[in-house]
Amino acid sequence: MKLEFEYGHGLMSAELPDQTDVFIPGETIPDPPYIPEEKLEDAYLKSLRNPIGMKSLRDMAFPDARVVIVIPDRVKGGEQPTSHRKIAAKLILRELYSAGVRKENILFLISNGLHPRAKKEDCQAILGEEIFQLFWESHQIISHDSEDPKHMVDLGFTDRGDPVWLNKYVYECDIPILIGHVQGNPYGGYSGGYKHCATGLSNWRSIASHHVPEVMHRKDFTPVNNGSLMRQKFDEIGMKMEEKMGHPFFCCDAVLDTSSRQIAIFSGYAKEMMPESWKVADQRTYVHWAEKKYDILVFGMPQKFHYGDGMGTNPIMMMQALSAQVLRFKRVMNDRCVILCSSICNGYFHDELWPYLREEWEAFQHDYMNILPDINRLGEYFATDEQYIRKYRMANAFHPFHGFSMMSCGHIAEENTSAIYIIGAEEPGLARNMGLKTRATFEEALEDAKRKYVGEHPNILALPKTFRMASVHLCMKDPALDCMDAYGNRT
């Protein structure tokens, strides 16, 4: 069979055996039904007015209340007119105004964490034109700055000993509102809930307590699930924030489908709300479909996706992307599994977006750096580099510690595969010095893999569009054959 896979800004063809299985999110197995557009407002108002585990916004709010509405950055969620962020923000404002809250006491905060701080056009795309025009000129839309000493608060440590820092605007307000998304994430299960505040409103020292090898290379991390140590740390950090604030976050999370449409809306106290939202999200995210384990996964990597332009060409970001697929699909992979992935791999690092990754990549080539976790000892050295910090704060670059979470994740692909072939690399040396094999075509790579690793009749799973659509966590049709369930229990 002939299939097309992402490659640079276009596609690359592959001739695969006719018995190859194909999985496309939302198509091979349809998503649960989404809420029709004409019923969205009613669904939101029902959720906002009947929150789980706490009072409604109308009951909590008062005329002098200071409110911070926290919105994820552009890496998360859709931007269509009916996107969760836009509708939730509009209706939350309506609920606050009905309780007498004044516009001048409301702040919109983009929770970018260590991601690039939002530009004007980002805020416009996230919030929509109406809210943007009402709040931008009065400086009531800002982006989190984890390196601003005047606006970060040290809240001490969790009982486990993890440092907790929180944005000061959120810490000092009367009503902190988190608008989040319940979509499958390779890092510790679902986005939204406490993951939102623990990663989006903190700083690198707090994030370094969970985005590091000793957490990400544990057996409970792969495959992705909702019960890993990383997930526990998110929850502990979020609850510590609430303890120190003296009140909980008010969350409004949407379970989203492949096209970022709302399947269900959940509002309220994260500790009680998250488990309820996960029950619905599990139906879309943990897809019990595979009838056999696979020897080969085949997919393609575009140049631009998820974290930005260059993710599919920058060797460190390529490794993260490969590992993200292992985290999602490990339940259906044989232990000897091989990956075939097309990537233009042309040496474009996108130094403006990731100004530190070229230096980090160079460091990995020297001084007994044998595996990706070896470089983690340089994490604080990079994370405190003033040049890179200035670019994060003032030039919309990723924070320098972000690269170390990418490196930690990147090693997971090596740990869980026999080999990874990069197909069509224009600069194949970049792939090879990350431990990857290179071939010109899918067909050449497949023949080499059969000869060396998987034999003449491998089970092959093709994953077209895997980086273009909101992915799923693929599982065995018989859950008893999974190595781990959605909540971290070994099966």
Secondary structure, DSSP 8 states (H G I E B T S, - for coil): -EEEEEEETEEEEEE--TT-EE--BTTTB-------HHHHHHHHHHHHHS-BSS--HHHH--TT--EEEEEE-TTSS--STT-HHHHHHHHHHHHHHHTT--GGGEEEEEE-TTS----HHHHHHHH-HHHHHHHTTTT-EEE--TT-GGGEEEEEE-TT--EEEEEHHHHH-SEEEEEEEE-EETTTEESSHHHHHHHHSS-HHHHTTTSSHHHHTSTTTSS--SSSHHHHHHHHHHHHHHHHHTS--EEEEEEE-TTS-EEEEEEE-HHHHHHHHHHHHHHHHEEEEESS-EEEEEEEEESEETTEETTTTSHHHHHHHHHHHHHHHGGGEEEEEEEEEE----S---TTTSTTHHHHHHHHTSTT--SGGGGGGGHHHHHT-HHHHHHHHHS----TTHHHHHHHHHHHHHHT-SEEEEES-SSHHHHHTTT-EEESSHHHHHHHHIIIII-SS--EEE-TTTTTS---EEEESSGGGSSB-TTS-B-
